[in-house]
Amino acid sequence: MTAPVNSDGRGVPSMGRGARPDLHARIANALHWSLAIPRNRIDILVQGDWVTLRGVVKRSYEKSCAEAMAQRVPGVAGVRNEIEVQPENSF
C-alpha cells in the first residue's frame, strides 16, 4: 500500500524522466510508515536509480531521517536531499 507523499497536496507521485514506478512506490511506502517523517510533506523524484527528495519539514532530524530511509531502499544508488527545514514559527 502506497500513500500520497506530495507536499503540495496533489496526491500524484512525482516521477521524472527515466522513472522507476516500483522504486518510487517502495520509497513512498518507507517514508509513509516512518513515524519520524511528517506525512504529505515530502515529494519523491526518481531518475533511474537516483532519488531526489523535496519538501519542507519543521525539524532537521525529519530531513535526515527521510534521506536515511530512502537510502536504505533496495535499488537506490544515491539520494539528493533538497528538503528545506523551516522551524515551526516559520509556517
C-alpha positions in Angstrom: 0.0 0.0 0.0 1.4 3.4 -1.0 0.3 6.7 0.4 0.4 10.1 -1.3 3.6 11.9 -0.4 3.4 15.2 -2.2 3.9 18.3 -0.1 1.5 20.4 -2.2 -1.4 18.0 -1.8 -1.6 17.0 -5.4 -1.8 13.3 -4.5 0.1 12.4 -7.6 3.6 10.8 -7.4 6.4 12.9 -8.7 8.4 10.8 -11.2 10.8 12.3 -13.7 12.4 11.1 -16.9 13.7 7.5 -16.5 11.4 7.0 -13.6 11.0 3.6 -12.0 7.5 3.3 -10.5 8.5 0.3 -8.4 11.3 2.2 -6.8 9.1 5.2 -6.2 6.5 3.1 -4.6 9.0 1.4 -2.2 10.4 4.7 -1.1 7.0 6.3 -0.7 6.0 3.3 1.4 9.1 3.5 3.6 8.6 7.2 4.2 4.8 6.8 4.9 5.4 4.3 7.7 8.2 6.2 9.4 6.9 8.0 12.5 9.8 10.4 12.3 8.8 11.8 8.9 5.7 14.0 8.6 3.3 12.6 6.0 2.4 14.5 2.9 5.3 17.0 3.2 7.9 15.3 1.0 8.0 14.9 -2.8 9.9 12.0 -4.3 11.5 12.3 -7.7 13.1 9.1 -9.2 15.5 9.3 -12.1 17.0 5.9 -12.8 18.3 4.7 -9.5 18.8 8.2 -8.1 16.3 9.8 -5.8 15.6 13.4 -5.1 13.7 14.4 -2.0 12.0 17.8 -1.9 9.6 19.5 0.6 9.5 21.4 3.8 9.8 20.0 7.3 9.9 21.6 10.8 13.0 19.8 12.2 16.4 18.8 10.9 16.1 15.2 12.1 13.0 14.8 9.9 15.1 15.8 6.9 18.0 13.4 7.8 15.6 10.6 8.6 13.9 10.9 5.2 17.3 10.7 3.5 18.4 7.7 5.5 15.1 5.9 4.9 15.3 6.5 1.1 18.9 5.4 1.0 18.1 2.1 2.7 15.5 1.1 0.0 17.0 -1.6 -2.2 17.8 -0.3 -5.7 18.6 3.3 -4.6 22.1 4.3 -5.7 22.0 7.7 -4.2 19.8 10.4 -2.6 19.8 14.2 -3.3 18.2 15.7 -0.2 16.7 19.1 -1.2 14.3 19.1 1.8 14.1 22.5 3.5 13.9 22.9 7.3 11.7 25.7 8.5 11.1 26.0 12.2 7.5 25.8 13.4 7.2 29.5 13.8 8.0 30.0 10.1 5.0 28.0 8.8 
